[in-house]
Amino acid sequence: VAERHPGASQLTSSAHTIPARRTIYHPKEWSDFVLIICSGRATSSIALPDGRRQILSFLLPGDIVFAAGLFESISGRSVEAITEVTYRKFKRSEFKKLLFEYPDLIEKLSKIWREETMRADQLAHDLGRRKASERIARLILSLAERLARRGMMRGQTMDFPLRQRHIADAMGLTPVHVSKVMGEFQRAGMIEINSRSLTIINAAELRQVAGP
């Protein structure tokens, strides 16, 4: 949002690259910056004292690491790199000033907040009421849709660096259950997984599994 806006030249920023499986942001970390993902994939999650975690969202290029971070100094979330991640840090005070100077930017950010809220509501619904196969099908379709909007799909193929533990922690399942469902999807000819990519072979059937 910030980098593509006409007022971006007013912002002071710095680029940072972090290896896979490293923490980008700690839950109780105090920060005066707004972070935006430039490349790579990351998770935003909350965890219990015993280490169990719930992944709240998968962060893609262009995503603000913590939308409320525009106004809050502590996120309460842990952000971890799945792949190597490059992100930019913008000073919050400058970012907020830009919002008042460019009202159209507020509208764009409002859309981001609405989408984040809708995904959170949908996650609560999925975890509470949907079967494992429905949850995973919806996750695949959601990622494909978000990547397509960013022009990051190759036909029906997307980069898919997620491991079974990532999907399990996002969908409230065990890695064994995730492996079983993903295997069923592949045998049914709905998807194909090669190395770190996933191809949707039969989108109509996958949507049918995902449910309304």
HELIX and SHEET records of a PDB file:
HELIX    1   1 PRO A    6  GLN A   10  5                                   5    
HELIX    2   2 ALA A   67  LEU A   70  5                                   4    
HELIX    3   3 ARG A   92  GLU A  101  1                                  10    
HELIX    4   4 PRO A  103  ARG A  129  1                                  27    
HELIX    5   5 ALA A  132  ARG A  149  1                                  18    
HELIX    6   6 GLN A  164  MET A  171  1                                   8    
HELIX    7   7 PRO A  175  ARG A  187  1                                  13    
HELIX    8   8 ALA A  203  ALA A  210  1                                   8    
SHEET    1   A 3 SER A  13  ILE A  18  0                                        
SHEET    2   A 3 VAL A  85  LYS A  91 -1                                        
SHEET    3   A 3 PHE A  33  SER A  39 -1                                        
SHEET    1   B 4 THR A  23  TYR A  25  0                                        
SHEET    2   B 4 SER A  78  ALA A  81 -1                                        
SHEET    3   B 4 ALA A  42  ALA A  47 -1                                        
SHEET    4   B 4 ARG A  53  LEU A  59 -1                                        
SHEET    1   C 3 THR A 157  ASP A 159  0                                        
SHEET    2   C 3 SER A 197  ILE A 200 -1                                        
SHEET    3   C 3 ILE A 191  ASN A 194 -1                                        
END                                                                             
